[in-house]
């Protein structure tokens, strides 16, 4: 039985990914910062709830103990929890308005949260015969795409979110080099309608979750240290 932890899984892409992996036979720990929302989501799916706030050291450490007590190891870690700074009406905060405080808040979840969770669960992952880590990134993390004129990525005016996801890509590469026995990759789900973007995305969560599920189920001979969307490898 494959044991999987998904952060930020009480809704959106995390919830759909959990649903798909449970259907595929995984034992899924549904990570949720809000205990009640997490409980309801876990009950709907048949998942195991683990209360997990990726911005809090004590919460992450407690979650690692919970997963360890439930079976001892972890086969798949999906770092899905993420935020994007937006205005109250759903607008993107551009370069003229972004502050260091906004950047810090986004990085706390999107970058430091990935490192915090990965570090805490490394001992459990290393017990697995075929450990996998999937870091949910974004097409906006591609410097190549964001700097190409007349593309949707080039038109995006925000600073904090793409900068955080570009950092996630670098973190992914460095972890993959450090742990060659693991399959560690970054994925771009596509512009998916979720709470993160005020449901402005054009994809469904079913479409967005496809690449996450695909990379969560790679074998020991699968790629590592890569950056992928549903069509293949993305340019850094």
Beta strands, then each sheet from edge to edge (+ up, - down):
strand 1: 3-6
strand 2: 27-32
strand 3: 48-51
strand 4: 76-79
strand 5: 132-136
strand 6: 183-187
strand 7: 227-229
strand 8: 232-233
sheet 1: 3+ 2+ 1+ 4+ 5+ 6+ 7+ 8-
end
